[in-house]
Amino acid sequence: MEVIIKSSNIQFKNPQIGQPTRAVADHYNGRRITALVDGEEQLYRFKKDELAFEVDEDDMIEAIEQRERESQETEQEEEPEAE
């Protein structure tokens, strides 16, 4: 599987309602990654518990590959067995 990161956007949200949001690790809420997977552009969203605030490109690629493996396993489980 070939994965190329096209863009990565960090999403922030203040945990205290009514207070301004700042671009700091405490306000990190998730990440949106646009990647080319086997030549096809796809969008991935990761929450803060799925992907840490400080990650590099290799960690993002690993997370995308894991998500794709899980997706393929789910699709295989949902396919009815041929009789």
matplotlib code that plots the C-alpha trace (Angstrom):
import matplotlib.pyplot as plt

x = [0.0, 1.5, 0.5, 1.5, 0.5, -0.9, -2.0, -2.5, -4.7, -4.8, -8.1, -8.3, -11.1, -11.0, -12.0, -13.6, -16.8, -17.1, -13.3, -11.3, -9.5, -5.8, -3.4, -1.8, -1.4, -4.0, -6.6, -5.7, -8.9, -7.8, -6.3, -7.6, -5.3, -5.7, -3.6, -3.1, -3.6, -2.6, -3.2, -6.6, -7.1, -8.9, -9.7, -9.1, -10.1, -8.4, -9.5, -7.0, -7.1, -6.3, -3.4, -1.2, -0.6, 3.1, 3.4, 5.6, 4.8, 5.7, 3.3, 0.5, 1.2, 1.2, -2.2, -3.7, -2.4, -3.9, -7.3, -7.2, -6.4, -9.3, -11.6, -10.7, -11.2, -14.7, -15.6, -14.5, -16.6, -19.7, -19.5, -21.9, -20.2, -20.9, -22.7]
y = [0.0, 3.3, 6.3, 9.9, 12.7, 15.6, 17.8, 17.7, 20.2, 20.3, 20.9, 22.7, 23.0, 24.6, 22.1, 25.0, 26.1, 29.9, 30.4, 31.3, 28.5, 28.7, 26.7, 24.9, 21.2, 21.4, 22.5, 19.9, 18.0, 16.0, 16.1, 15.9, 14.3, 14.3, 11.5, 9.7, 6.0, 3.8, 6.9, 7.7, 10.9, 10.2, 12.2, 10.9, 12.3, 11.3, 12.3, 13.2, 9.7, 8.2, 10.4, 12.4, 16.1, 15.8, 13.2, 13.1, 12.0, 8.4, 8.2, 9.7, 7.1, 4.3, 5.5, 5.7, 2.1, 0.9, 2.5, 0.9, -2.5, -2.2, -1.1, -4.1, -6.5, -5.0, -5.3, -9.0, -9.7, -8.1, -10.1, -13.1, -16.4, -18.0, -21.3]
z = [0.0, -1.1, 1.1, 0.3, 2.7, 0.7, 3.6, 7.4, 9.3, 13.1, 14.8, 18.2, 20.7, 24.1, 26.8, 28.8, 27.3, 26.6, 26.6, 23.5, 21.6, 21.2, 19.1, 22.0, 22.9, 25.7, 23.1, 20.5, 19.4, 16.3, 12.9, 9.3, 6.8, 3.0, 1.5, -1.7, -1.0, -4.0, -6.3, -4.9, -2.8, 0.5, 3.6, 7.1, 10.5, 13.7, 17.2, 19.8, 21.3, 17.9, 16.9, 19.3, 18.9, 18.1, 15.3, 12.2, 8.7, 9.4, 12.3, 10.1, 7.4, 10.0, 11.4, 7.8, 7.0, 10.3, 9.5, 6.0, 7.4, 9.9, 7.1, 4.9, 7.8, 8.5, 4.8, 4.8, 7.9, 6.3, 3.1, 3.2, 2.6, -0.8, -0.6]

ax = plt.figure().add_subplot(projection="3d")
ax.plot(x, y, z, "-o")
ax.set_aspect("equal")
plt.show()
